[in-house]
Amino acid sequence: MFVDEAKIFVKAGDGGGGCTSFRREAHVPKGGPDGGDGGWGGNVVLQADATVSSLLDYHYRRHFKATRGIHGKGSVRHGAAGEDLVLKVPLGTIVRDEEGTQTLADLTHHGQRIVVARGGRGGRGNIHFVTPTRRAPAFSELGEPAEERWITLEMKLMADAALVGMPNVGKSSLIARMSAARPKIGDYPFTTIVPNLGVAKAGEHSFVLADVPGLIEGAHEGVGLGHAFLRHIERTALILHVVDLSGGWEGRDPVEDIRVIDRELALHVSELAERPRILVGNKCDTQGAAEASAAVASYAAEHETAYFEVSAITGHGVDSLLLAVGERVHQLRQEVAQAEAVEQVYAYEPRQDYSFRVVRTGTNSFRVDGTGVERMVIMTELGNEEAVAFLQKRLVKSGVEKALEEAGALDGDEISIAGATFEFSGALAADPEVAFVEEEPEDG
């Protein structure tokens, strides 16, 4: 099975900043705060799409970024959320982390989605920081920086059409004629021992074609490595049943060969008996082929199956076959796209982790690590004294100051959180009066 790979960098949209604003109207000289919230940043989403056949686009462009949230404004006008960036990938795409060790999702159904980078939360406007003792908060929150990461895409290609038939009927020659594939070709049975894949183009449509090794009677029971070969047909949308019009290997009857192969497919997986198919009579340029082709055409008409006679050597009839296969594959893709339900898959749980740890980095320096605590700092206007004072009280409420004191921090020690540096004060850790802090809003 062919595997295509790509490595891309995705960055969601940063959250919009909250607004610091006060109501200002005629005859209302002391209006209260009315700063709106910033909007959430857009997510980066991967979506499986039955009409996409390769990851080629992600080899030419590797960086993708969603739009940021809009900043809040006065008069309690909240910023709009950024738009999600939806990247379409083929069915069968496996999404892994940068190292390729952790599987985030296996997108096998049309419409299935995974959020690979979440947008940043919008900052809260100053209307959220009013308390009985703080009636006019002159600060708001900054927007949260978005997630960004490298991810690996690996596509286990599901062929659109599979060439099946008895050994030595010319499947390898036919796929070489129809596509850019260059399989091993020889005039003896079982030349092909592993499936070959080629990408064929017909008019406006392209499709993936698989050359499955020759099948023989008893293949469904494993005869001639039957199970190993038959499983490659299970996910194909269209079967191209190739027969030898020359009598070929052991002077076989092409109509009887059709019946044998159809029976083997049905016994392997019953659904394969109903799979859309096209009959292809190969080697139409050989002596006696006309009589055999007439018999196959009669069989095809009786079973209401499309039939094409071709020559993989001379190219006779191949263009017509290509156009028919391209059109049929496109039609089947559209049917899948319309019929399959959309399934949502998310790679990340809502971020509600407020745990942290204190690390001593020097004789008089410490660092505090933790997603929730770092987010508090990142979203604070560090140049605003009132905002910093509010942050300090939040850190006390979260237990950070107490944890630092227990770790041996002394007044004047340097404390680093999310790249920002503060001076430790033991008085804050012991302060029994901590201002009211609103509950953290749930991520969504």
N, C-alpha and C positions, 0 to 999 in steps of 0.2 A: 504494500500500500504506500503510495507516494506521500511524503511529508514535506510541506512547505513551512518555512520559518521566517519570522521577522521579530525584531526587537525595537520597541518604540518607547518614547518618553511622553508621559501624559501629565498635564497639570490642570487641575480644576480651577475654577474662578475664585479669587479672593472675595471675602465678604465685604460688603459696603460699610463704611463708617457710620456710627450713630451721629446725630446732630445735637450740638449745644445751642439752644435757641430759647428766647423768652418772648412771650406774647407782647406785642407792641401795637396798641390801637389808640385812637383818639379817646380821651376821657378814661383810659385805663392805664394810668402811669406805672403801675406795678403789677403787670401781668405775670403769671407764673410761667414755669418752663413749658415749652411745647416742641422740643426737638424730637423728630421722628427717628425710627430705627433704620439701619442700613439693610439692604437686601442680601439674601444668601447668594453665594457664588454658584455658578452652574457646575454640575457634575460632568465627568467624562464617562460615557457609557459605551460599552461594546454591545452590538446587537447582531445576532445571527440573521442572515438574509439569504433566502433560497435562490435569489437571482444573482448573487455574487459567487464567482467560481475560483478566485485566487486571492492571495495576499500581496499581489504584485504592487498595488498602490503604496503599501507600507515599506517597500524597499526604496522608493523614490523620495518619500517624505517620512521623517521619523519623529518629528516633534509636533505635539498637538496640545492646544490650550483652550479651555472653555472661557466664557466671558465672566467678568467679575460682577458682583452685586452693586447696585447703585446706592450712593450715599443717601442717608436720610436728610430731610429738610425741615425747616420750621413749619409751624402750624400743624404739627403732628402728621407730616407727610412722610410716609415710610418709603424707602427706596425699593425699586423693583428687583426681583431676583434675577440673577444671570441665567442665560439660556444654557440648557444642557448641550454638550457636544456629543452627538451620537455617531460613532464610528461603525460602519457596517463591515462584517466579516463573513466568510463562508460558513455554511453548516459544517460541523465537525472540527471547529477551531477550539483548541485547548489553550486556556489562558493561565500562564504561570508567572511567578515573581521573576525578578531580574536574573537570579542565579538559575532559574528553571527547576528549583527543588520543591517548591510549594505550588500545588495546583489550586487555582482560584475558582475555575469553572470549566466545564466541558459543554460548549454551546452546540447542541445537536438538533434543536428544533427551531423552525422559522419564528422569529420574533423574540426568542429568548435573549435576555439582557443581563449584563453584569455592570455594576458601578465600580470602575477601577480606580477612580480618584474622586473624593467627595469635595464639594464646594465648601468654602469657609463660611462660618456663621456670620451673619450681619451684626455689627455692633449696636448696642442699645443706646437710644437717645436719652437726653438728660431727664425726660419725664419719668424714667424708671428709678431715679435715685433720690426722689423726694421722700423725706422722712419727717416726723414731727419736729425734729431739731434741725433738719437741713431742708429748708423751704425753697431755696433757690440754688440747686446744684449747678455749678459752672463747669461741668465736665460730662463727657459721654464716653462710650467705648469705641475703640477702633475696630475695624473689621478683622475677622480672623483669617490668617493666611491659609490658603487651600492646600490640600494634599497634592503631592507630586511624586512620581516614581517612574522607574523603568519597568516595563513588563515584557515578557516573551510570549509571542503568539506562535503556536504550532498547529498546523492544519493537517489532520489525517484525512486526506482527500477522499471524498466519496464520489466515485466515477459516475458520470451522467449516463453513459451507455457502455455495455460490456459486449465484446465479441465472444461468442461461445460456439462450440461445435466439436466434431470429432478431431482427433489429431491429424495434422498435415492437410487441412482443408484450405490453408492459406490465410489464416487469421493474422499472423505476424506480417506477412507481405501487405495485407490490406491496411493494417494500422500504420505501417510505414508509408503507404500511399496516401492515406487520409490525414495524417498528422506529421509532426516533426519527430515522432518516436523512431528510434533506429534499433529494433530488436534483432536478436540473432535469428537468421533465416536459413533453413536447410531443407533439402528434399528427402526427409525421413521423419518418421513419427516422433512425437515428443521433443521437437526442437526447443519449444518453450517450456521451461521448468519453473519459472516464476512469472507472476503477472507483469505485463508492461503497460505503461500509461503514456498517453500522448494527448496534447491539447490540439483540437481541430477547430478550424474556423470556417463557417459557411455563411456567406452573406453578412448579415448584421449580427449573427449569433456565433458564439464559441462554446465549446463543450469539451468535457474530459472523457476520453475514450480509453477503455481498459481491454487489453488482450489477455484473456484468461487461458491458461494452459489447456490443451485438449482434454476433453472428457470422454470416458468410455463407459460401456454398460457396467453397472455396479458401482459407479462413482459415489452414490449416496451412502454406500456402505464402506467407503474408504478405498475401493479398488482404484489403483493408479493415483494414489494421493488425492482421491476425490474430495474428502472433507476439506483438505487444505486449499483446494482450488475453488470449490463451490462457495465457500464463505465470502470470497471476494465479489460474488455476484449479488449477495443479499441486499446491499445498500444502493445498487444501481437503479436508476429510474427507468431505463429502457434496455431491452435485450436485443442485440443484433445476432440472429442465429445464422451462422455461415455454413453452407453445405458445398461440397465439391461436385461440380457438374461433369467432371471428367471421369468419374468412377473411381479415380485416385487410389487411395490406400486400400488394398485388398479388393478392388473392384466393387465398392459398396454402392448400395442403392440410396440416393440422397433423400428420398421420401421416408424410407425406413429409418435413416439416421436422424431425421427430424423427430420422428416419434420416440426414438430411444432417448435423445437428449431432453425432450420435453418431459418424458417420464422421470428421468433422473432429477431434473430440477424440481418437479412437483414432490417427489419422494424426499428430497432434502429439506425443502421448506414449502409447505403447501401453497403459500401465497405467491410463490414464483410462477405457478401455473397461470395466474391471472395477470402477471406483470406485462405491461405493454411491450410489444415486440415487433421486429421487422425481419422478414426472411431475406437472406442475401445468397444468391447463387454465384459462387466464384468460379473462375477458370472458364468463362463463357466462350473464350477464344479457342478452346481445344476441340479436337475431333469428337463428334458424337454429343457435344454439350447441348445442342439445340433440343434434342429429344428429352434429355434429362431436365432441362430448364422448363419445357412445356409441362412435364409431370409435376414439378415443384410449383409452377404457376397455378396449375389446377388445384393442388392441395391448398395453396394460399387463398385462392378465391373461395374454396369450400369453407375455410376457417376464418374468412373475412380478415385476412392478415396482409399487410402491404408486402410486396415482393419486388426486389431489384436484382437484375442479373448484371454482374460486373466482371472485370478482369483486373486483378491487382497488378498484373505484369504490364499490360498495355494502358491501363487507366480507363478503359471503356466503362461507362456507367457510374464511375466513382463520384463525379461532380453532382449528379442527380441524387445519389445516395446521401452525400454530404448535406445537401440542402434539405432533404427530407428529415434526416436525423436532427439537424440543427433546429428546424421548425418544431419538431415533436418534442425535443428536450426543452425548448423554450416554453412550449405549452404546458408541459408537465411541471416545470418550475413555477409557473404562474398559478397552477392549481394548488401546489403545495403551499405557496405563499398566502393564498386566500383561505385555505382550509385549516391550517394548523393554528392552534391557540397560542397567544402570547404568554410567555412565562417569565416572571421577574426573578432575577437572582442577584443578591447583593453580597459583595465581598467583605463588607465591614459592618460590624455591629455599631449601633449608636454610641457615640463617644461619651461615656459617663464615668470614666476612670479618673478618680480624684486621689488615687494613691500616689505617694511620692517617697523619695529616699534622700537622705542627706549624706553627702560625700565630702570628707575632708580633703582639700586639695593642697594645703600648705599649713604652716604653723599658725597663721592667722587668717586662713581663707577656707571657705566652704562652697559647695555647689549643691543646689537642690534640683533633682530630676523628677519629672512627673508630668504627664500630659495635661492634666487639669490645672495644676499650679502654673505650668509654663504658659498655658493659654491665658490665664488671668493677667500675666505680665505682658504678653504680646499684645493684648487688646487694651492696654492702659496707655493713656497719653502721659508718658514719663516726664514731659516738660511742663505738665500742669500739676502744681503743688497739691491742689484739692483732690485731683485724681490719684496721685501717689498716696496721699493720706488714706483715701478710701481703699486702695490696694493693700496697704499695710494692715488695715483692719480685717480685710478678707483673708489675708495670710494668717493672721492670728486665729480667726474663726476656723480656718482649715487645719490648724495645729502645726503650721510650719515653724512659727517662732518658738513654740515649746520644744519641737523636735530639735531645732538648732541648739537651744539651750542645753538639752540633754546630751547632745553630741559634743558639748564643750565649747560652744561659741561664747565669746566675751564681748562686752561693749567695744565697738570700734572695729570688730573683725569684718572682713570683706565677704559678702555673700553674693554669689552669682546665680541668677535664674534666667534661663532662656537668653543668655548673652547680655543681660542687664546686670549692673553691679549696684549693690545696696550696702549700707553700713548697719551692722547689727546693733540693736538696742534692747537690752534685757528688760527695760521698763515696759516695752510693748507686750512682751510675752506674759508679764505679770499683771497687765492692765485688765481689771475685771469688767470694765465698761467697753463693750464692743458694739459698735453701731449696728443697727438692723441691716442685714444684707438679704436682698431678695433671693428666692430660690433660683437655682440655675435653670434656665429654660431647657426643655428636652430637645435633643437634636432631632431633626426630621429630614 
